[in-house]
Amino acid sequence: MGVDLRDRGIAVAFDWLREFQRNQEKAPDYVEKTLGAYALGMRAHGAIVGVAIDADPDGCAAAREVAGEVYDPLTAPRLPLAGCARGAHCRCVYRPVMRYQRTR
């Protein structure tokens, strides 16, 4: 089951943060740190139920295909996705999927 991050209010209130994160070069440990933090939140039985890729609207076809799908942080596709022409400058980011988003 996918989740539309825009319709669920994730990015609406924080558009400035979304753009800031998209414009940052991905550090070599971006994937491990980000997904590790979300996995920790899930293990603590918090409100996080998974992670989704918030794809850049101008991004690659591969990113658009997986955008909004909910993954376990341990098995989520790694950013940048294979074949991403932007590499460390990929504008896609991970977003947590919260319990309340899955119940709407």
Phi, psi and omega in degrees: 000123179275169178223131178273105185298326181290313182292337184272004175085002181298309188265341186304310183284343186234042179303324180297320179292320178303311181294321178300311181295322180293329183275354179276137173294138180288122176292155180304332181257016182305310183299308183298315182293313184292308181292327177297319179295319179291322178296320178297317177299323178290318180296333179277004180058039176278202184277349181282126179248356180172191180224146178231157175265122176268098187282143173293130180304332179262013183282186184288162180298324180299320180293318180295328179293324183262353182301132176087346176290144181262128183236155165287137182303333181285342182239008181294147174302143182274135176264142355290149179293155177304132179090358178292122182288343183271346178054233181296347179262014177305134183265005176280148180221159174275145174228142175287147173254122186266154181307316183295336178288330182278347184259359180280000000 
